[in-house]
């Protein structure tokens, strides 16, 4: 059993991804458009991912370069967004990965949504790469 802070992150991501998979199965069985297969969903995920990834990158910049103009209240806002990102971004990364895999096998998607979902997947992957890079830097 996973315990502590890591467990909270894993179980939160598992909840979001499990709910998404359950909704996908329900839509497949009812022969409707798959959940998340629209441009609107892709834009929401893309915007959320860009916001969180930018907040993490800016927070790292402020900490490493010590930008004085972002000290105080702006840093608190950035730091708060940075703390919230591990709750949503792994789930969004899994959901976008599932959607991109489904796009390869189904035609029940909205036209033009593929590029938006690809962009959202790439931004989520950028967030994950920033996390892996900074974790690797902290190990020295």
N, C-alpha and C positions, 0 to 999 in steps of 0.2 A: 504494500500500500504506500502510495506517495504521500509524504507528509510535509507540512510547513508551507513556506512561500511558493516553492516550486509546485507543490500539489495544488495550491489555489489556481495557479496559472494553467496547469495541465487540465484540471477539471473544468475550469471556465471555458477554455478552448474546446474541450471535448463536448461540453454542453452545446455550444454554438454550432459546432460541426455536426454533432448528432442530430440536433433539431433540423438543420439544413438537409441532412441526408434523409431524415424521415419525411420532410416535406417533398423532397425530390421523388421519393418512392411513391408517395400519394399522387403526385402529378403524373408520373409515368403510368400508374395504374388507371388513372382517369383520362388518359390521352389528351391532356392539356399542355399548354406551353409550360416548360419547366420553370421552377422558381428561380429567379435571378437571371433568367435568359433575356432580359430586356436592357435597353440602353439606359433607362432611368436607374436601375439597380447598379449597373456598371459605373455610372457617373457618381452615384453616392459612394460606392466603395472607393473609386479613384480619388474623389475629393477627400474622403476620410483618410485614406492611405497617404496622400500627399501632405495633408495637414500634420499627421502624426510623425511621418518621416522627417518633415522639415523641422518640427519641434525638437526631435531627437538630435538632428544634425546641428541646429542652432544651439541647443543646450551643451552639446559637446564642444562646439566652437567657443562658447562663453567660458566654459570651465578650463579648456586647454590654452586659449589665447588671452583670456582675461579681458574681455571687451568691457570697458567701463560704462558705455552708454546702455548696456543691457543689465546693469546691476540693479538690485532692488526689486520692485514690483514686476517689471517685465520678466525677470529671471524666475520669479516665483510662479508666474503663469506658465512659462516654458517648462519648468521643472514639474509642475502639476500635470501638464499634458504628457510629459515623458514618463511619469509614473503610471499613467493610465494606459499607455500604449501596449504593454505586455498582456493586458486583458483582452484586447480586441484584435491586434494585428496577427497573431498566429492563427486565430480562427478565420480572419479574412484571407490570409494566405492559403489556408486549406480549402476554403470555399471557392476561391478563384481557381485553384488547381483542379478541383472537382468540376467546375464549370468548363474549364478549357478541355478537360478530358471528355466531357459530355459533348462538347462541340464537335469533336472528332467523330462521334458515333451517331449523332442525331441531327435532324433538320428542324426540330421544334424550338427554334430560337428566333429572336427578332433580327431582321436584317440590319447590318451595321453595328451590331452590339459586340461583335468579335473583337474589333480593334480597341474598344473601350475596356473590355475585359482583359485583353492582353496588356494594355497599359496599366491597369490596376494590379495585375499579377506582377508585372515588372517593378512597380513601385513598392509593393509588399515584399518582393524579393530584395529590393534595395534596403528596406528597413531591416530585414533579416541579416543582410551582409554587413550593415553598419553595426548591428548587435554582435555578430561573430567577430568582426574586426576589433571592436573595442574590448570585447572579452579577451581576445588574444593578446591585445596590448597590455591589459591589466595583469596578465599572467607572468610578465617579466620580473 
